Amino acid sequence: MAFLIGAVLALGVGGALGTAVGLDRDRAFYTTVMAVVASYYVLFAAMAGSTHVLVVETAVAILFLAVTLVGFRRSLWLVVAALASHGAFDAIHGRLIANPGVPLWWPAFCASYDVVAAGYLAFLLVHRRARA
């Protein structure tokens, strides 16, 4: 169920909110989405009260944010890559980092959200480029 909810929410945020309202006409929209996505594991570590995990999750978030910010300046394809990579990271997060604050359903939800959002942004980039 978490996979389905994540996918539907990504389409809702991207399609209904982003495209229909016009928020995604600005390069900052998906960059901001990725910045928020990258911050959640840091939030969960802070909620759990683990300083060590907080430092590790912050370092990982900084890597995703760095790619995202370069993508904002250079090519939104890097934001697509960051979102898709974060989805893959979600799938193995629990094996890499023991973050006690992460809800059991979160990795599945976030992975599907990230991958669908990456796919939607990729679709927009190809479609808009073809139209131009």
PEWO-V302944 format. One record per pair of residues at least 6 apart in sequence whose C-alpha atoms are under 8 Angstrom apart, sorted by the first residue. I is the first residue (numbers start at 1). J is the second residue. Records with the same first field share a line. If there is no record, write none. Layout:
I->J  J
This chain:
2->105  106  108  109
3->108  109  110  111  112  113
4->109  112
5->109
6->108  109  110  111  112  113
7->109  112  113  116  117
8->113
9->113
10->113  114  116  117
11->116  117  120
14->24  117  120  121
17->23
18->24  25  29
19->25
23->29
24->30
27->72  76
28->72
30->79  121
31->68  69  71  72  79
34->65  68  79  82  83
35->64  65  68
37->110  114
38->61  64  65  86
39->58  61
41->57  99  102
42->54  57  58  61
44->99  100  101  102
45->51  53  54  57  99  100  101  102
46->54  101
47->101
48->99  100  101
53->97  98  99
56->97
64->82  86
67->78  79  82
68->78  79  82
70->78
71->77  78  79
72->78  79
76->125
77->122  125
79->118
80->118  119  121  122
81->118
83->114  115  117  118
84->114  115  118  119
86->111  114
87->110  111  112  113  114  115
88->111
89->111
90->107  108  110  111
91->107  108  111
93->107
